[in-house]
Amino acid sequence: MIMRVNKHVDKSRNRDGSSFIEIAIASVALGVIVFIGLDAYVWNQAFMINDLACRDACRAAAQASSPTNTKAAYITAAKAAAQRELDLHIVPSPWISNPQLVNSGFLWQDYGASNGNPMPAPPQTPYVRVQTSLDVSLPVPISFMGQTVLQGGAGQKLVFQRSYSMPIVQLPPP
């Protein structure tokens, strides 16, 4: 019986180059999968780097204090602490830029407690919000049916933004 199956397989196998076509199609498909995987890897790394940098910067801003006991000094110290923390997150990648502090995304909300107003009622608490941004160039532009879906390189960059909010550890005295 085994001999019979082998003879059948040998006779039905076409020997005019069909395996070459199979290998060519499989190679192209594998190449596409590798390129998409490379883009996905860079995309994932950029997201994780920005997330970690933003969280660390927000934590530093929430714990910042100033020897000058004014609200403006505390806000300046918090922003400087967030920037110092972001400066520690250097990205050694040609496709991912270093995280940057978004000035319009920085918010110090103490509900007037540093001006002598009473603390807000729970669940509200004084907090600081930090927003970071970084640019990503994909190594391989992604095109579908002639339309560029995502493009990397010098022409167009993807922008990743992240924001965190944390309670302020120490408020300036009123």
C-alpha positions, 0 to 999 in steps of 0.5 A, a space after each residue: 500500500 505504501 508503495 502504491 501511494 508513492 507511485 501515485 504521488 510521483 505520477 501526479 506531480 507536475 515537473 514543469 516549474 510549478 514549485 518555482 512559482 510557489 517559492 516566488 509567491 511565498 518569498 514575496 509574501 514573506 518579504 511583505 510580512 517582514 516589512 510590516 513587522 519592522 514597521 510594527 516593531 518601530 511603532 510599538 517601541 515609539 509608543 512604549 518610549 513615549 509612555 514611559 517618558 511621559 509617566 516619569 516626567 509627570 511623576 517628577 512634576 508632581 513631586 517638584 517643590 521650590 524654596 520660594 513658596 509661591 505658586 508661580 515658583 512651584 509651577 516653574 519648578 514642576 515644568 523644569 523637573 518634567 523637562 529634566 526627566 525627559 532629557 534623561 530619555 534619549 532615544 538611540 534610534 534613527 526612526 524615533 525622535 527624543 520625547 519633547 514636552 508639549 507646553 500647551 499640554 502642561 497643566 497645574 491645577 490646584 483649585 486655588 488651594 495655594 491662594 488660600 482657598 480651601 482644598 476641593 471636596 473629594 474626589 477632586 484633588 490638586 493635580 498636574 498634567 504633562 503631555 509629551 510628543 515624539 516623531 516617528 519615521 517608519 522604515 518602510 512606507 506602507 502602501 495599499 493599492 497605489 495609495 500611501 497609507 503610512 509614510 516614513 522618511 524625511 517627508 512625513 512623520 507620525 506624531 505620538 502624543 501621550 499625557 498623564 495626570 498625577 496628584 500634586 505631592 506638595 502645594 505651596 503654603 497660602 
